């Protein structure tokens, strides 16, 4: 359940902005969140430092 916190927070922000008729800002938040998710998924993993 811990992993759903950020997703629910972003969803709440987007819904709130949309309800306040700030749909451009809501779209910007959505696209930024999508870019962040894609980046964390495809970014190269850091090599382990030598011991």
Buried (B, 14 or more C-beta within 10 A) or exposed (E): EEEEEEEEEBEEBBEEBBEEEBEEBBEEBBEEBEEEEEEEEEEEEEEEEEE
